[in-house]
Amino acid sequence: MKRNEIAQQSFIVFGAARSGIGAAKLLRGAGASVMVADEKPAHEAGAAIAELDASDIPSSWGAADPQLLDGLTVMILSPGIPQSHPLVAGARARGMRVISEIELASTFAHPDSVIVAVTGTNGKTTTTAWIAHILAAAGFDAPTGGNIGRAWSEVVASPDHNGPNTVHVAEISSFQLETIEDFRPRVAVLTNLAPDHLDRYAAYADYIGAKRAILRNQRETDAFVYNADNHDSLVFRDSSRAAAYGFTTRGDPGAPGAFVAGGFLILRPAHGATHKLIAVEEMPVPGLHNVENALAAALAAFHAGATPDAIRAGLASFSGVEHRIELCGKRAGVEFYNDSKATNIDSLEKALLSFSRPVILIAGGKDKNSDYNSIAPLVRQRVKRLVSFGQAAPLIEASWAGLTPAAERASSMADAVARAARAAEPGDVVLLSPACASYDMYNNYEQRGRDFKNEVRKIIGDAV
């Protein structure tokens, strides 16, 4: 959607979560006609209603009435609502445009700013935050948005973070990419691909197809950063119109990109000298997956304008992100890690591979039609005790039966942390890495992770 089209359209924002409210306020601030609809009952939406009322934005709560669409031309669809929803189908049947909040926000980005968009199955949040950290160290205004921090609509509404020196670093999900039109990142990053969200997509191929939209509007002068060690990512490389730059931990590929060789992270631009960045052993966050994230961040930051010296400094000074293998407390030789962002099997696998010590694993939540058996050998090797919880607990227990020396089910996060702490011995790791969505018990993975940290704090008193 073009910026000059906004005033001629009338909008309904379907879904009043963070991105929906941000989109509605952005439209209202631009003088557009806009309303918000959400299927949540009004008595559960007090804070959202107050925020919308304060901006003079009408809202509708409860079952969505098709008559809400009368006279409207554009639907802004929140990412949590599937394309198959009857109100979405009704909007399309009326000839309405259905677009995502990132599509809307991108039309408000300063024309001289740069958009860096990060998608993939795992590592998106860490890579997004790391890119922004490097760029900020390099002197750019580098706000994050999308699935990390604030809705992107909130970011572009701020003149302090939407100018010619701004590099917008946005974490973008497949759900958001389903309904883009003109969204064009100057730098697109694909961290990796693995089966995920199979509770929403009929097949893995459909999930990949949604992700692939990130390339749709890129041009030859743009950059596409991809994981050369991830087989499914190579399909994206082969179809990219933009210049493609791979990253790999498997040695020098002999091509422009970023790689590990001789124990160092190396950056090789398309033209000019090769740059040694930092040693793998100096990485500020653990795990091979974070080496991949660092390589992706280095490449993206370089193509967004950061110098190799700034990239080197930004790689070394990054402290990680909340909810991603986050050390949140120690007691009597036991370390407690919050990995609530691990909402799928692949993320759990990366977390388990990050530890050589025995792991007491807290896992469970809302099942996403995942294949828990796929990491059975790793569970047998690394997990000392399983503490399951949430809707997926019976599925996980059945898949991993007999693989761990001990297993038990918890009724709540407080119960799970208490059980894990009682069983832990010096040298053990207590790891929350759910491999599931959070929506059976929480609003999001952030709320789940903070609940875990609060319970750890109660038990050991020194959680951070």
Buried (B, 14 or more C-beta within 10 A) or exposed (E): BEEEEBEEBBBBBBBBBBBBBBBBBBBBEBEBBBBBBBBEEEEEBEEBBEBBEEBEBEBBBEEBEEEBBEEBBBBBBBBBBEBEBEBBEBBEEEEBBBBBBBBBBBBBBBEEBBBBBBBBBBBBBBBBBBBBBBBBBBEBBBBBBBBBBBBBBBBBBEEEBBEEEBBBBBBBBBBBBBBBBEBBBBBBBBBBBBBBBBEBBEEBEBBBBBBBBBBBBBEEEBBBBBBBBBEBBBEBBEEBBBBBBBBBBEEBBEEBBBBBBEEBBBBBBEEEEEBEBBEBEEBBBBBBBBBBBBBBBBBBBBBBBBEBEBBBBBBBEBEBBBBBBBBBBBBEEBBBBBBBBBBBBBBBBBBBBBBEEBBBBBBBBBBBEBEBEBBBEBBEEBBBBBBBBBBBBEBBBEBBEEBBEEBBBBEEBBBBBBBBBEBBEEEBBBBBBBBBBBBBBBEBBBEBBBBBBBBBBEBBEEBE
